[in-house]
Each structure stands twice: as structure tokens, then as C-alpha cells.
Amino acid sequence: MDDVAARTAPLPGDVTDLLRTLRERLDELADDEPVVALKTAGKLEAIVADYGSIAARYIDGDVIPLPRLAEALGTMLIAHMPWRALRSRSSRAARADVHFRTA
């Protein structure tokens, strides 16, 4: 597992701190106000969906091969379409539909 972690793209320190703070706060909310924790989780899910797809649109499979991208993210690539479509420069939208699963 350390080998996989060593090949992943590191998060900026401020993002790591923010995520840690958010996790701690969500732990508190889950204990004290579970409905608020659930609402917060839903809002976070929407943010992740928006920015995940935005970031994916900037990924070019010809510049960063998809297997290397998956490795950098610490995931396994799960493609729901032919590799040829994913590797096509004209298929930027298709690349946004690639799904990743945490390794």
C-alpha cells in the first residue's frame, strides 16, 4: 500500500488541513445533530460532483495516459466504454464519463 501511496499526486497542505477540519466537524455533527450532518454531506456530494466533472474535462488522455492518471489518483480505472474512445482527442466528453474506484 505504501508503494501505491508514493505514486499518488499529493494534496496541497491547505486542502489536507481543510479536509481534516471538515471531517472533525462532521464527526461532531453526526453525534450532536445528525440531520445537519446529513444535509452537509449532501451539499458536499454536490460540490464533489460539480468539481470532479469540471476537473475531468481538463484531463487529456493523450497527455496523461489514463492508467497513469488512475495511479496518480490512487484508484483503479473502471472504464465503461472502449479504450479507443477514451484515447481519442475528439472524445473529451467521453473521458469525463470514466469512473474511478478507490484501490
Buried (B, 14 or more C-beta within 10 A) or exposed (E): EEEEEEEEEEEEEEEEEEEEEEEEEBEEBBEEEEEEBEEBEEEEEEEEEEEEEEEBEEBEBEEEEBEEBBBEBBBEBEBEEEEEBBBBEEBBEBBBBBEBEEE
